[in-house]
Amino acid sequence: MIKKLIMPFQIVLLKKRLCPACTHPLDKIGNREELRPNKVILQCKCKRRYILDQETNSYKRATFEEEKEFLNKKKQIG
Ligand SMILES: [Zn+2]
């Protein structure tokens, strides 16, 4: 019997609210923007982008579509 479920390292770090690439605390990232209601995109100092789902209060990697949306928003702002 497998006693412990081994999760991919990246998921473990995201659950701990740390950037899987550089282990920076995601809660401390100030570079964040609301993408949709209850969905915030943030960019880590290592340039990777994550989505904070405010309904579940959990982080995940931003998809390509979400990154594109974020970049389009940035362009509109200037
Ligand atoms: Zn990072």
PDB file of the backbone (N, CA, C, O) and the ligand in Angstrom, with CONECT records:
HET     ZN  A 101       1
ATOM      1  N   MET A   1       0.829  -1.216   0.000  1.00  0.00           N
ATOM      2  CA  MET A   1       0.000   0.000   0.000  1.00  0.00           C
ATOM      3  C   MET A   1       0.860   1.262   0.000  1.00  0.00           C
ATOM      4  O   MET A   1       1.875   1.362   0.690  1.00  0.00           O
ATOM      5  N   ILE A   2       0.416   2.193  -0.786  1.00  0.00           N
ATOM      6  CA  ILE A   2       1.111   3.483  -0.786  1.00  0.00           C
ATOM      7  C   ILE A   2       0.522   4.358   0.323  1.00  0.00           C
ATOM      8  O   ILE A   2      -0.664   4.688   0.311  1.00  0.00           O
ATOM      9  N   LYS A   3       1.352   4.714   1.250  1.00  0.00           N
ATOM     10  CA  LYS A   3       0.860   5.486   2.400  1.00  0.00           C
ATOM     11  C   LYS A   3       0.782   6.973   2.099  1.00  0.00           C
ATOM     12  O   LYS A   3      -0.116   7.675   2.563  1.00  0.00           O
ATOM     13  N   LYS A   4       1.727   7.427   1.325  1.00  0.00           N
ATOM     14  CA  LYS A   4       1.783   8.854   1.035  1.00  0.00           C
ATOM     15  C   LYS A   4       1.571   9.095  -0.449  1.00  0.00           C
ATOM     16  O   LYS A   4       2.193   8.445  -1.289  1.00  0.00           O
ATOM     17  N   LEU A   5       0.716  10.007  -0.754  1.00  0.00           N
ATOM     18  CA  LEU A   5       0.513  10.369  -2.144  1.00  0.00           C
ATOM     19  C   LEU A   5       1.585  11.391  -2.511  1.00  0.00           C
ATOM     20  O   LEU A   5       1.666  12.474  -1.931  1.00  0.00           O
ATOM     21  N   ILE A   6       2.386  11.020  -3.470  1.00  0.00           N
ATOM     22  CA  ILE A   6       3.463  11.932  -3.853  1.00  0.00           C
ATOM     23  C   ILE A   6       2.971  12.847  -4.966  1.00  0.00           C
ATOM     24  O   ILE A   6       2.661  12.407  -6.073  1.00  0.00           O
ATOM     25  N   MET A   7       2.911  14.105  -4.645  1.00  0.00           N
ATOM     26  CA  MET A   7       2.463  15.087  -5.621  1.00  0.00           C
ATOM     27  C   MET A   7       3.660  15.697  -6.325  1.00  0.00           C
ATOM     28  O   MET A   7       4.750  15.791  -5.762  1.00  0.00           O
ATOM     29  N   PRO A   8       3.439  16.108  -7.559  1.00  0.00           N
ATOM     30  CA  PRO A   8       4.532  16.810  -8.224  1.00  0.00           C
ATOM     31  C   PRO A   8       4.977  18.008  -7.388  1.00  0.00           C
ATOM     32  O   PRO A   8       4.167  18.709  -6.780  1.00  0.00           O
ATOM     33  N   PHE A   9       6.263  18.213  -7.379  1.00  0.00           N
ATOM     34  CA  PHE A   9       6.878  19.251  -6.570  1.00  0.00           C
ATOM     35  C   PHE A   9       6.235  20.621  -6.797  1.00  0.00           C
ATOM     36  O   PHE A   9       6.025  21.387  -5.857  1.00  0.00           O
ATOM     37  N   GLN A  10       5.929  20.910  -8.056  1.00  0.00           N
ATOM     38  CA  GLN A  10       5.347  22.217  -8.381  1.00  0.00           C
ATOM     39  C   GLN A  10       4.009  22.434  -7.688  1.00  0.00           C
ATOM     40  O   GLN A  10       3.732  23.522  -7.184  1.00  0.00           O
ATOM     41  N   ILE A  11       3.182  21.397  -7.666  1.00  0.00           N
ATOM     42  CA  ILE A  11       1.865  21.514  -7.045  1.00  0.00           C
ATOM     43  C   ILE A  11       2.005  21.709  -5.541  1.00  0.00           C
ATOM     44  O   ILE A  11       1.266  22.484  -4.934  1.00  0.00           O
ATOM     45  N   VAL A  12       2.965  20.995  -4.945  1.00  0.00           N
ATOM     46  CA  VAL A  12       3.204  21.142  -3.511  1.00  0.00           C
ATOM     47  C   VAL A  12       3.568  22.595  -3.189  1.00  0.00           C
ATOM     48  O   VAL A  12       3.042  23.181  -2.243  1.00  0.00           O
ATOM     49  N   LEU A  13       4.466  23.160  -3.981  1.00  0.00           N
ATOM     50  CA  LEU A  13       4.885  24.537  -3.738  1.00  0.00           C
ATOM     51  C   LEU A  13       3.741  25.522  -3.951  1.00  0.00           C
ATOM     52  O   LEU A  13       3.598  26.480  -3.192  1.00  0.00           O
ATOM     53  N   LEU A  14       2.930  25.292  -4.972  1.00  0.00           N
ATOM     54  CA  LEU A  14       1.788  26.182  -5.212  1.00  0.00           C
ATOM     55  C   LEU A  14       0.804  26.109  -4.049  1.00  0.00           C
ATOM     56  O   LEU A  14       0.222  27.121  -3.660  1.00  0.00           O
ATOM     57  N   LYS A  15       0.620  24.925  -3.501  1.00  0.00           N
ATOM     58  CA  LYS A  15      -0.266  24.770  -2.346  1.00  0.00           C
ATOM     59  C   LYS A  15       0.289  25.508  -1.130  1.00  0.00           C
ATOM     60  O   LYS A  15      -0.460  25.998  -0.285  1.00  0.00           O
ATOM     61  N   LYS A  16       1.610  25.575  -1.062  1.00  0.00           N
ATOM     62  CA  LYS A  16       2.256  26.331   0.022  1.00  0.00           C
ATOM     63  C   LYS A  16       2.313  27.816  -0.288  1.00  0.00           C
ATOM     64  O   LYS A  16       2.867  28.595   0.487  1.00  0.00           O
ATOM     65  N   ARG A  17       1.740  28.211  -1.424  1.00  0.00           N
ATOM     66  CA  ARG A  17       1.675  29.596  -1.873  1.00  0.00           C
ATOM     67  C   ARG A  17       3.063  30.159  -2.151  1.00  0.00           C
ATOM     68  O   ARG A  17       3.372  31.306  -1.831  1.00  0.00           O
ATOM     69  N   LEU A  18       3.891  29.303  -2.761  1.00  0.00           N
ATOM     70  CA  LEU A  18       5.229  29.717  -3.169  1.00  0.00           C
ATOM     71  C   LEU A  18       5.380  29.526  -4.668  1.00  0.00           C
ATOM     72  O   LEU A  18       4.784  28.617  -5.246  1.00  0.00           O
ATOM     73  N   CYS A  19       6.179  30.383  -5.299  1.00  0.00           N
ATOM     74  CA  CYS A  19       6.458  30.228  -6.716  1.00  0.00           C
ATOM     75  C   CYS A  19       7.277  28.959  -6.929  1.00  0.00           C
ATOM     76  O   CYS A  19       8.344  28.820  -6.331  1.00  0.00           O
ATOM     77  N   PRO A  20       6.812  28.034  -7.758  1.00  0.00           N
ATOM     78  CA  PRO A  20       7.545  26.779  -7.960  1.00  0.00           C
ATOM     79  C   PRO A  20       8.912  26.977  -8.596  1.00  0.00           C
ATOM     80  O   PRO A  20       9.795  26.130  -8.461  1.00  0.00           O
ATOM     81  N   ALA A  21       9.084  28.092  -9.285  1.00  0.00           N
ATOM     82  CA  ALA A  21      10.351  28.307  -9.978  1.00  0.00           C
ATOM     83  C   ALA A  21      11.404  28.927  -9.069  1.00  0.00           C
ATOM     84  O   ALA A  21      12.563  28.513  -9.095  1.00  0.00           O
ATOM     85  N   CYS A  22      11.016  29.914  -8.267  1.00  0.00           N
ATOM     86  CA  CYS A  22      12.008  30.631  -7.455  1.00  0.00           C
ATOM     87  C   CYS A  22      11.658  30.638  -5.970  1.00  0.00           C
ATOM     88  O   CYS A  22      12.377  31.241  -5.173  1.00  0.00           O
ATOM     89  N   THR A  23      10.563  29.976  -5.586  1.00  0.00           N
ATOM     90  CA  THR A  23      10.088  29.845  -4.204  1.00  0.00           C
ATOM     91  C   THR A  23       9.778  31.187  -3.516  1.00  0.00           C
ATOM     92  O   THR A  23       9.758  31.267  -2.287  1.00  0.00           O
ATOM     93  N   HIS A  24       9.540  32.218  -4.303  1.00  0.00           N
ATOM     94  CA  HIS A  24       9.126  33.505  -3.737  1.00  0.00           C
ATOM     95  C   HIS A  24       7.680  33.377  -3.244  1.00  0.00           C
ATOM     96  O   HIS A  24       6.850  32.785  -3.934  1.00  0.00           O
ATOM     97  N   PRO A  25       7.365  33.923  -2.058  1.00  0.00           N
ATOM     98  CA  PRO A  25       5.975  33.820  -1.574  1.00  0.00           C
ATOM     99  C   PRO A  25       5.005  34.577  -2.488  1.00  0.00           C
ATOM    100  O   PRO A  25       5.136  35.786  -2.677  1.00  0.00           O
ATOM    101  N   LEU A  26       4.047  33.864  -3.043  1.00  0.00           N
ATOM    102  CA  LEU A  26       3.121  34.474  -4.007  1.00  0.00           C
ATOM    103  C   LEU A  26       2.244  35.540  -3.362  1.00  0.00           C
ATOM    104  O   LEU A  26       1.818  36.483  -4.029  1.00  0.00           O
ATOM    105  N   ASP A  27       1.973  35.393  -2.063  1.00  0.00           N
ATOM    106  CA  ASP A  27       1.141  36.383  -1.379  1.00  0.00           C
ATOM    107  C   ASP A  27       1.825  37.743  -1.296  1.00  0.00           C
ATOM    108  O   ASP A  27       1.170  38.760  -1.067  1.00  0.00           O
ATOM    109  N   LYS A  28       3.131  37.758  -1.480  1.00  0.00           N
ATOM    110  CA  LYS A  28       3.884  39.008  -1.348  1.00  0.00           C
ATOM    111  C   LYS A  28       4.105  39.721  -2.675  1.00  0.00           C
ATOM    112  O   LYS A  28       4.712  40.791  -2.716  1.00  0.00           O
ATOM    113  N   ILE A  29       3.616  39.134  -3.749  1.00  0.00           N
ATOM    114  CA  ILE A  29       3.808  39.753  -5.049  1.00  0.00           C
ATOM    115  C   ILE A  29       2.853  40.937  -5.193  1.00  0.00           C
ATOM    116  O   ILE A  29       1.636  40.783  -5.088  1.00  0.00           O
ATOM    117  N   GLY A  30       3.417  42.111  -5.434  1.00  0.00           N
ATOM    118  CA  GLY A  30       2.592  43.307  -5.541  1.00  0.00           C
ATOM    119  C   GLY A  30       2.107  43.539  -6.959  1.00  0.00           C
ATOM    120  O   GLY A  30       1.123  44.246  -7.177  1.00  0.00           O
ATOM    121  N   ASN A  31       2.789  42.951  -7.916  1.00  0.00           N
ATOM    122  CA  ASN A  31       2.465  43.117  -9.327  1.00  0.00           C
ATOM    123  C   ASN A  31       1.287  42.220  -9.693  1.00  0.00           C
ATOM    124  O   ASN A  31       1.468  41.143 -10.260  1.00  0.00           O
ATOM    125  N   ARG A  32       0.073  42.678  -9.361  1.00  0.00           N
ATOM    126  CA  ARG A  32      -1.112  41.857  -9.618  1.00  0.00           C
ATOM    127  C   ARG A  32      -2.230  42.704 -10.204  1.00  0.00           C
ATOM    128  O   ARG A  32      -2.312  43.911  -9.976  1.00  0.00           O
ATOM    129  N   GLU A  33      -3.073  42.046 -10.954  1.00  0.00           N
ATOM    130  CA  GLU A  33      -4.149  42.740 -11.624  1.00  0.00           C
ATOM    131  C   GLU A  33      -5.373  41.841 -11.715  1.00  0.00           C
ATOM    132  O   GLU A  33      -5.257  40.628 -11.887  1.00  0.00           O
ATOM    133  N   GLU A  34      -6.551  42.456 -11.597  1.00  0.00           N
ATOM    134  CA  GLU A  34      -7.767  41.659 -11.697  1.00  0.00           C
ATOM    135  C   GLU A  34      -8.030  41.341 -13.159  1.00  0.00           C
ATOM    136  O   GLU A  34      -8.157  42.242 -13.988  1.00  0.00           O
ATOM    137  N   LEU A  35      -8.110  40.073 -13.465  1.00  0.00           N
ATOM    138  CA  LEU A  35      -8.339  39.642 -14.835  1.00  0.00           C
ATOM    139  C   LEU A  35      -9.832  39.530 -15.089  1.00  0.00           C
ATOM    140  O   LEU A  35     -10.350  40.008 -16.098  1.00  0.00           O
ATOM    141  N   ARG A  36     -10.494  38.900 -14.167  1.00  0.00           N
ATOM    142  CA  ARG A  36     -11.952  38.758 -14.173  1.00  0.00           C
ATOM    143  C   ARG A  36     -12.397  38.808 -12.718  1.00  0.00           C
ATOM    144  O   ARG A  36     -11.565  38.719 -11.816  1.00  0.00           O
ATOM    145  N   PRO A  37     -13.700  38.950 -12.478  1.00  0.00           N
ATOM    146  CA  PRO A  37     -14.132  38.925 -11.076  1.00  0.00           C
ATOM    147  C   PRO A  37     -13.654  37.640 -10.392  1.00  0.00           C
ATOM    148  O   PRO A  37     -13.845  36.539 -10.909  1.00  0.00           O
ATOM    149  N   ASN A  38     -13.042  37.798  -9.243  1.00  0.00           N
ATOM    150  CA  ASN A  38     -12.522  36.681  -8.440  1.00  0.00           C
ATOM    151  C   ASN A  38     -11.316  35.982  -9.056  1.00  0.00           C
ATOM    152  O   ASN A  38     -10.920  34.905  -8.610  1.00  0.00           O
ATOM    153  N   LYS A  39     -10.734  36.598 -10.084  1.00  0.00           N
ATOM    154  CA  LYS A  39      -9.574  35.991 -10.714  1.00  0.00           C
ATOM    155  C   LYS A  39      -8.491  37.050 -10.865  1.00  0.00           C
ATOM    156  O   LYS A  39      -8.639  38.002 -11.632  1.00  0.00           O
ATOM    157  N   VAL A  40      -7.412  36.875 -10.132  1.00  0.00           N
ATOM    158  CA  VAL A  40      -6.335  37.852 -10.157  1.00  0.00           C
ATOM    159  C   VAL A  40      -5.101  37.209 -10.775  1.00  0.00           C
ATOM    160  O   VAL A  40      -4.729  36.086 -10.436  1.00  0.00           O
ATOM    161  N   ILE A  41      -4.475  37.941 -11.686  1.00  0.00           N
ATOM    162  CA  ILE A  41      -3.233  37.432 -12.268  1.00  0.00           C
ATOM    163  C   ILE A  41      -2.070  38.173 -11.630  1.00  0.00           C
ATOM    164  O   ILE A  41      -2.136  39.384 -11.422  1.00  0.00           O
ATOM    165  N   LEU A  42      -1.020  37.456 -11.325  1.00  0.00           N
ATOM    166  CA  LEU A  42       0.146  38.108 -10.756  1.00  0.00           C
ATOM    167  C   LEU A  42       1.408  37.640 -11.440  1.00  0.00           C
ATOM    168  O   LEU A  42       1.505  36.505 -11.906  1.00  0.00           O
ATOM    169  N   GLN A  43       2.371  38.538 -11.488  1.00  0.00           N
ATOM    170  CA  GLN A  43       3.631  38.202 -12.129  1.00  0.00           C
ATOM    171  C   GLN A  43       4.736  38.186 -11.092  1.00  0.00           C
ATOM    172  O   GLN A  43       4.998  39.185 -10.423  1.00  0.00           O
ATOM    173  N   CYS A  44       5.372  37.046 -10.971  1.00  0.00           N
ATOM    174  CA  CYS A  44       6.473  36.885 -10.036  1.00  0.00           C
ATOM    175  C   CYS A  44       7.698  37.619 -10.557  1.00  0.00           C
ATOM    176  O   CYS A  44       7.768  37.977 -11.733  1.00  0.00           O
ATOM    177  N   LYS A  45       8.663  37.840  -9.671  1.00  0.00           N
ATOM    178  CA  LYS A  45       9.886  38.517 -10.077  1.00  0.00           C
ATOM    179  C   LYS A  45      10.684  37.677 -11.084  1.00  0.00           C
ATOM    180  O   LYS A  45      11.554  38.200 -11.780  1.00  0.00           O
ATOM    181  N   CYS A  46      10.384  36.378 -11.158  1.00  0.00           N
ATOM    182  CA  CYS A  46      11.057  35.525 -12.128  1.00  0.00           C
ATOM    183  C   CYS A  46      10.299  35.498 -13.457  1.00  0.00           C
ATOM    184  O   CYS A  46      10.600  34.690 -14.334  1.00  0.00           O
ATOM    185  N   LYS A  47       9.303  36.398 -13.598  1.00  0.00           N
ATOM    186  CA  LYS A  47       8.552  36.613 -14.841  1.00  0.00           C
ATOM    187  C   LYS A  47       7.469  35.576 -15.108  1.00  0.00           C
ATOM    188  O   LYS A  47       6.749  35.679 -16.101  1.00  0.00           O
ATOM    189  N   ARG A  48       7.345  34.589 -14.246  1.00  0.00           N
ATOM    190  CA  ARG A  48       6.268  33.625 -14.438  1.00  0.00           C
ATOM    191  C   ARG A  48       4.961  34.216 -13.908  1.00  0.00           C
ATOM    192  O   ARG A  48       4.958  35.004 -12.962  1.00  0.00           O
ATOM    193  N   ARG A  49       3.861  33.823 -14.531  1.00  0.00           N
ATOM    194  CA  ARG A  49       2.576  34.390 -14.137  1.00  0.00           C
ATOM    195  C   ARG A  49       1.664  33.329 -13.539  1.00  0.00           C
ATOM    196  O   ARG A  49       1.624  32.183 -13.985  1.00  0.00           O
ATOM    197  N   TYR A  50       0.934  33.754 -12.513  1.00  0.00           N
ATOM    198  CA  TYR A  50       0.054  32.845 -11.793  1.00  0.00           C
ATOM    199  C   TYR A  50      -1.325  33.463 -11.657  1.00  0.00           C
ATOM    200  O   TYR A  50      -1.490  34.681 -11.722  1.00  0.00           O
ATOM    201  N   ILE A  51      -2.299  32.608 -11.469  1.00  0.00           N
ATOM    202  CA  ILE A  51      -3.673  33.049 -11.252  1.00  0.00           C
ATOM    203  C   ILE A  51      -4.047  32.758  -9.801  1.00  0.00           C
ATOM    204  O   ILE A  51      -3.868  31.643  -9.309  1.00  0.00           O
ATOM    205  N   LEU A  52      -4.567  33.778  -9.130  1.00  0.00           N
ATOM    206  CA  LEU A  52      -5.136  33.568  -7.803  1.00  0.00           C
ATOM    207  C   LEU A  52      -6.645  33.510  -7.953  1.00  0.00           C
ATOM    208  O   LEU A  52      -7.287  34.492  -8.326  1.00  0.00           O
ATOM    209  N   ASP A  53      -7.197  32.344  -7.656  1.00  0.00           N
ATOM    210  CA  ASP A  53      -8.634  32.169  -7.676  1.00  0.00           C
ATOM    211  C   ASP A  53      -9.165  32.599  -6.311  1.00  0.00           C
ATOM    212  O   ASP A  53      -8.938  31.923  -5.308  1.00  0.00           O
ATOM    213  N   GLN A  54      -9.869  33.722  -6.282  1.00  0.00           N
ATOM    214  CA  GLN A  54     -10.285  34.272  -4.995  1.00  0.00           C
ATOM    215  C   GLN A  54     -11.456  33.514  -4.389  1.00  0.00           C
ATOM    216  O   GLN A  54     -11.748  33.669  -3.203  1.00  0.00           O
ATOM    217  N   GLU A  55     -12.124  32.701  -5.185  1.00  0.00           N
ATOM    218  CA  GLU A  55     -13.216  31.899  -4.632  1.00  0.00           C
ATOM    219  C   GLU A  55     -12.666  30.759  -3.788  1.00  0.00           C
ATOM    220  O   GLU A  55     -13.167  30.476  -2.700  1.00  0.00           O
ATOM    221  N   THR A  56     -11.635  30.115  -4.301  1.00  0.00           N
ATOM    222  CA  THR A  56     -11.036  29.000  -3.563  1.00  0.00           C
ATOM    223  C   THR A  56      -9.781  29.436  -2.825  1.00  0.00           C
ATOM    224  O   THR A  56      -9.213  28.675  -2.042  1.00  0.00           O
ATOM    225  N   ASN A  57      -9.348  30.679  -3.083  1.00  0.00           N
ATOM    226  CA  ASN A  57      -8.131  31.237  -2.497  1.00  0.00           C
ATOM    227  C   ASN A  57      -6.922  30.335  -2.760  1.00  0.00           C
ATOM    228  O   ASN A  57      -6.140  30.035  -1.857  1.00  0.00           O
ATOM    229  N   SER A  58      -6.791  29.913  -4.017  1.00  0.00           N
ATOM    230  CA  SER A  58      -5.667  29.050  -4.371  1.00  0.00           C
ATOM    231  C   SER A  58      -4.991  29.552  -5.642  1.00  0.00           C
ATOM    232  O   SER A  58      -5.592  30.252  -6.456  1.00  0.00           O
ATOM    233  N   TYR A  59      -3.735  29.176  -5.784  1.00  0.00           N
ATOM    234  CA  TYR A  59      -2.936  29.609  -6.923  1.00  0.00           C
ATOM    235  C   TYR A  59      -2.788  28.510  -7.950  1.00  0.00           C
ATOM    236  O   TYR A  59      -2.785  27.324  -7.618  1.00  0.00           O
ATOM    237  N   LYS A  60      -2.667  28.915  -9.199  1.00  0.00           N
ATOM    238  CA  LYS A  60      -2.301  27.975 -10.256  1.00  0.00           C
ATOM    239  C   LYS A  60      -1.515  28.727 -11.316  1.00  0.00           C
ATOM    240  O   LYS A  60      -1.523  29.957 -11.348  1.00  0.00           O
ATOM    241  N   ARG A  61      -0.840  27.990 -12.179  1.00  0.00           N
ATOM    242  CA  ARG A  61      -0.118  28.640 -13.264  1.00  0.00           C
ATOM    243  C   ARG A  61      -1.116  29.269 -14.228  1.00  0.00           C
ATOM    244  O   ARG A  61      -2.176  28.699 -14.485  1.00  0.00           O
ATOM    245  N   ALA A  62      -0.785  30.431 -14.756  1.00  0.00           N
ATOM    246  CA  ALA A  62      -1.645  31.070 -15.744  1.00  0.00           C
ATOM    247  C   ALA A  62      -1.548  30.294 -17.052  1.00  0.00           C
ATOM    248  O   ALA A  62      -0.469  29.859 -17.454  1.00  0.00           O
ATOM    249  N   THR A  63      -2.689  30.129 -17.705  1.00  0.00           N
ATOM    250  CA  THR A  63      -2.677  29.473 -19.006  1.00  0.00           C
ATOM    251  C   THR A  63      -2.202  30.478 -20.060  1.00  0.00           C
ATOM    252  O   THR A  63      -2.083  31.675 -19.797  1.00  0.00           O
ATOM    253  N   PHE A  64      -1.940  29.965 -21.236  1.00  0.00           N
ATOM    254  CA  PHE A  64      -1.490  30.823 -22.325  1.00  0.00           C
ATOM    255  C   PHE A  64      -2.540  31.896 -22.613  1.00  0.00           C
ATOM    256  O   PHE A  64      -2.199  33.058 -22.833  1.00  0.00           O
ATOM    257  N   GLU A  65      -3.822  31.505 -22.610  1.00  0.00           N
ATOM    258  CA  GLU A  65      -4.913  32.449 -22.867  1.00  0.00           C
ATOM    259  C   GLU A  65      -4.956  33.547 -21.807  1.00  0.00           C
ATOM    260  O   GLU A  65      -5.141  34.723 -22.123  1.00  0.00           O
ATOM    261  N   GLU A  66      -4.784  33.156 -20.567  1.00  0.00           N
ATOM    262  CA  GLU A  66      -4.815  34.123 -19.473  1.00  0.00           C
ATOM    263  C   GLU A  66      -3.642  35.091 -19.554  1.00  0.00           C
ATOM    264  O   GLU A  66      -3.782  36.278 -19.258  1.00  0.00           O
ATOM    265  N   GLU A  67      -2.489  34.574 -19.955  1.00  0.00           N
ATOM    266  CA  GLU A  67      -1.314  35.435 -20.118  1.00  0.00           C
ATOM    267  C   GLU A  67      -1.546  36.457 -21.220  1.00  0.00           C
ATOM    268  O   GLU A  67      -1.158  37.619 -21.107  1.00  0.00           O
ATOM    269  N   LYS A  68      -2.192  35.992 -22.293  1.00  0.00           N
ATOM    270  CA  LYS A  68      -2.471  36.875 -23.424  1.00  0.00           C
ATOM    271  C   LYS A  68      -3.433  37.985 -22.991  1.00  0.00           C
ATOM    272  O   LYS A  68      -3.260  39.149 -23.352  1.00  0.00           O
ATOM    273  N   GLU A  69      -4.441  37.605 -22.215  1.00  0.00           N
ATOM    274  CA  GLU A  69      -5.407  38.572 -21.708  1.00  0.00           C
ATOM    275  C   GLU A  69      -4.709  39.625 -20.857  1.00  0.00           C
ATOM    276  O   GLU A  69      -4.997  40.817 -20.957  1.00  0.00           O
ATOM    277  N   PHE A  70      -3.803  39.172 -20.034  1.00  0.00           N
ATOM    278  CA  PHE A  70      -3.046  40.057 -19.142  1.00  0.00           C
ATOM    279  C   PHE A  70      -2.216  41.042 -19.953  1.00  0.00           C
ATOM    280  O   PHE A  70      -2.186  42.235 -19.654  1.00  0.00           O
ATOM    281  N   LEU A  71      -1.541  40.532 -20.985  1.00  0.00           N
ATOM    282  CA  LEU A  71      -0.691  41.397 -21.814  1.00  0.00           C
ATOM    283  C   LEU A  71      -1.527  42.400 -22.587  1.00  0.00           C
ATOM    284  O   LEU A  71      -1.111  43.545 -22.764  1.00  0.00           O
ATOM    285  N   ASN A  72      -2.701  41.990 -23.050  1.00  0.00           N
ATOM    286  CA  ASN A  72      -3.600  42.915 -23.750  1.00  0.00           C
ATOM    287  C   ASN A  72      -4.050  44.036 -22.828  1.00  0.00           C
ATOM    288  O   ASN A  72      -4.124  45.192 -23.246  1.00  0.00           O
ATOM    289  N   LYS A  73      -4.346  43.712 -21.602  1.00  0.00           N
ATOM    290  CA  LYS A  73      -4.763  44.708 -20.616  1.00  0.00           C
ATOM    291  C   LYS A  73      -3.646  45.712 -20.388  1.00  0.00           C
ATOM    292  O   LYS A  73      -3.877  46.920 -20.337  1.00  0.00           O
ATOM    293  N   LYS A  74      -2.445  45.200 -20.254  1.00  0.00           N
ATOM    294  CA  LYS A  74      -1.274  46.052 -20.025  1.00  0.00           C
ATOM    295  C   LYS A  74      -1.132  47.060 -21.154  1.00  0.00           C
ATOM    296  O   LYS A  74      -0.826  48.230 -20.923  1.00  0.00           O
ATOM    297  N   LYS A  75      -1.358  46.595 -22.376  1.00  0.00           N
ATOM    298  CA  LYS A  75      -1.226  47.457 -23.556  1.00  0.00           C
ATOM    299  C   LYS A  75      -2.239  48.580 -23.507  1.00  0.00           C
ATOM    300  O   LYS A  75      -1.926  49.727 -23.825  1.00  0.00           O
ATOM    301  N   GLN A  76      -3.473  48.242 -23.102  1.00  0.00           N
ATOM    302  CA  GLN A  76      -4.541  49.252 -23.044  1.00  0.00           C
ATOM    303  C   GLN A  76      -4.229  50.340 -22.037  1.00  0.00           C
ATOM    304  O   GLN A  76      -4.522  51.515 -22.256  1.00  0.00           O
ATOM    305  N   ILE A  77      -3.623  49.926 -20.916  1.00  0.00           N
ATOM    306  CA  ILE A  77      -3.305  50.894 -19.870  1.00  0.00           C
ATOM    307  C   ILE A  77      -2.181  51.828 -20.343  1.00  0.00           C
ATOM    308  O   ILE A  77      -2.146  53.005 -19.984  1.00  0.00           O
ATOM    309  N   GLY A  78      -1.285  51.295 -21.137  1.00  0.00           N
ATOM    310  CA  GLY A  78      -0.228  52.134 -21.658  1.00  0.00           C
ATOM    311  C   GLY A  78       1.103  51.480 -21.459  1.00  0.00           C
ATOM    312  O   GLY A  78       2.130  52.043 -21.839  1.00  0.00           O
TER     313      GLY A  78
HETATM  314 ZN    ZN A 101       9.026  33.151  -9.202  1.00  0.00          ZN2+
END
